[in-house]
């Protein structure tokens, strides 16, 4: 499970603390100063949102809290309130409906190109292939050129290959789709880059995967470089395995147009840091597909 920490850069929540701890995919809480009015001892403490019970008219406005740890190792509380017969995440007056694991539609698809079967999850209006793509094609490679790594961690794709790597009817999940998916699961992006449609965030890991209640099992596979580029720049062709997850995450515009660079989601499991960066055509990264 991933705990995500979004840094607040605007006054959207006046008087709210400077960062928000978010547990991927479900939980969120105020972090830093624990002086929030929500931290009172009268709020029912539960292990997970599934333990909250049914939200009905009888317990409308009831609040529950879940004890968690943020990226700095501090104890924080994740708060939910019963509104309109649904448990919604609550922080600084901002409420979001929480999509429970039971609401996710799990299925699978078969890639007709190679016969491989992938697990899928429908999260809200989006459907995702919840594994690293493994389709072998020109412009893709295995970490350290070892086939066993492709079997375990999926293939790494150049930017050009990533454009056509997904099965028919699917595409590399965009930066905006990552944002929507996390928001649908009850999370909030509070800090965006200057481009307006690209979001940066921080994440904390207990292990090197995104395995969770919603079916996601996206694993750390490191990154690769074009062999000629690596040689010319005197760099190692592969790096940051098993520490890092590097996933192509283009904007809608990048996906549709011929551009020199795409955005990526980069998650460092050792530094507990996940951010969005720009990567050029020399990079080879993982691909996670979303349905058209």
C-alpha positions, -999 to +999 in steps of 0.1 A: +000+000+000+012+035-008+009+065+016+008+096-005+017+131+008+006+161-012+021+194-003-004+223-001+007+254-021-026+274-022-051+287+003-078+263-008-082+252+029-076+283+050-061+273+083-053+237+073-019+223+078+008+225+051+005+189+039-020+161+035-011+124+041-030+102+016-029+064+017-031+050-018-058+042-026-082+050+001-073+072+031-064+109+038-056+129+068-041+162+081-004+159+089+021+180+107+006+198+137-020+175+153-040+204+168-069+199+143-104+200+159-109+166+142-083+149+165-106+147+195-107+115+215-145+113+211-141+103+174-144+065+169-111+049+160-113+020+134-087-001+116-099+006+081-129+022+063-144-012+059-148-013+097-169+019+098-201+000+092-230+012+071-236+049+067-273+055+072-297+083+083-294+070+118-256+078+120-255+108+096-226+132+104-208+106+124-170+108+121-145+080+123-107+081+123-079+057+113-045+059+128-017+060+102+019+071+098+031+098+074+063+099+053+082+115+082+072+087+106+048+108+125+014+095+137-015+111+119-053+104+118-074+098+087-109+112+091-142+101+074-177+115+079-211+099+071-228+120+045-258+111+023-255+074+033-219+073+021-186+075+040-166+104+026-130+115+034-129+148+053-101+173+057-104+210+064-140+211+052-133+193+019-152+161+016-149+135-012-169+103-016-148+072-009-150+044-035-149+012-015-131-018-029-164-036-034-174-009-059-144-016-082-153-040-111-125-065-116-120-084-148-093-094-172-085-089-209-066-110-233-040-093-255-047-109-289-013-099-301+005-124-279-022-142-260-012-127-226-040-121-201-040-090-178-060-082-148-082-050-150-100-028-126-128-004-134-124+026-110-153+050-114-156+057-151-121+045-159-109+010-166-072+002-161-049-027-169-035-030-133-002-046-142+030-035-160+027-041-197+047-070-211+041-069-248+073-075-267+078-050-296+105-030-313+116-002-290+111-022-258+136-041-237+140-060-204+159-045-175+196-054-179+184-073-211+174-103-189+142-120-201+133-131-165+130-094-156+104-089-183+084-118-169+085-105-134+084-067-139+072-060-174+090-045-203+105-010-206+094+011-236+108+040-255+085+070-258+078+062-294+071+025-286+049+035-257+025+053-281+015+020-297+024-005-269-011-009-254-036-034-269-062-022-293-088+000-275-063+010-248-036+037-244-008+047-220-026+062-189-023+099-190-013+122-162-049+135-160-062+099-158-038+092-129-052+123-111-088+113-118-083+078-106-067+089-073-095+114-068-121+088-075-105+066-047-109+095-023-075+112-027-068+149-035-041+166-055-032+198-038-001+207-057+002+211-094+031+221-116+031+253-136+018+236-168-016+234-151-025+198-162+005+180-146+004+170-110+033+163-086+030+143-054+050+124-028+045+088-019+056+064+009+060+027+004+059-004+026+071-025-003+080-020-040+046-025-055+012-008-057-007-039-047-038-028-028-075-034-022-084-021-057-064-047-076-034-025-087-001-045-088+023-021-106+058-031-096+091-013-095+111-021-127+137+006-128+144+025-161+165+021-192+183+043-216+188+040-254+221+021-257+237+047-280+226+075-258+240+057-227+273+051-244+276+087-257+267+102-224+289+077-205+259+065-184+248+031-173+221+018-196+199+007-167+193+021-132+173+024-100+160-012-097+143-024-075+141+010-059+121+029-086+089+028-105+091+048-138+058+050-158+051+070-189+022+094-180+018+118-210-007+147-210-036+145-234-017+169-257+015+149-256-004+116-264-021+131-294+008+151-309+043+144-321+065+159-294+100+154-282+092+147-246+065+131-224+057+134-187+063+104-165+053+094-130+085+085-110+083+069-076+114+064-055+106+037-029+137+044-008+133+082-005+095+078-001+091+103-030+069+102-061+068+131-086+060+139-121+089+147-144+095+152-181+114+125-200+129+124-235+130+098-262+162+084-248+143+069-218+128+034-216+100+033-190+071+011-179+037+014-195+004+012-176-027+011-199-061+028-196-091+020-217-100+044-245 
